[in-house]
Amino acid sequence: MPFHLITEDLLDIALEILNSNPHYNILVNGNPSRTLEEVRNEFINQITESYLIKLNNKYIGIIDFLEDNPNDSCSWIGLLMIHGDYHSIGYGRIAYLLFEAELKKRNLTNVRIGILKENTEAKRYWTSLGFVFYDNVQWENKQVECFEKKLI
């Protein structure tokens, strides 16, 4: 399952994947859909690495990653999202495990993720992958629970 860097010519695919998950969009910004400009600002930048996830010649998801957060010198996954049509099939688990293997190749020792407190489904998913809760923080007036996984 290769990861393809999100570029300007792939933004419409990223937009489709994001908008196939209206529940998540409502949690993040109160609106069930995102605009192309929002997607461009989120995924085409000099701060994070943003990839489309491809399986059998079809883009099925997005992963956004920050290798070295200047606030804590840790690696962070900003988003792992599977297209709404492909939920509950195991693609998210496969995508994460392949991405984790890439992180280990970079000799990273841990990875973190922040989950909106209301996103109970995401908490179940990430803890099933071995992520452990370590802190609560505020982010854009939202409660976020922080989780970490050791990669050693």
Secondary structure, DSSP 4 states (H G I P E B T S, - for coil): --EEE--GGGHHHHHHHHHT-HHHHHHHHS-S---HHHHHHHHSSSS-EEEEEEETTEEEEEEEEESS-TTTS--EEEEEEE-GGGTTSSHHHHHHHHHHHHHHHTT--EEEEEEETT-HHHHHHHHHTT-EEEEEEEETTEEEEEEEEE--
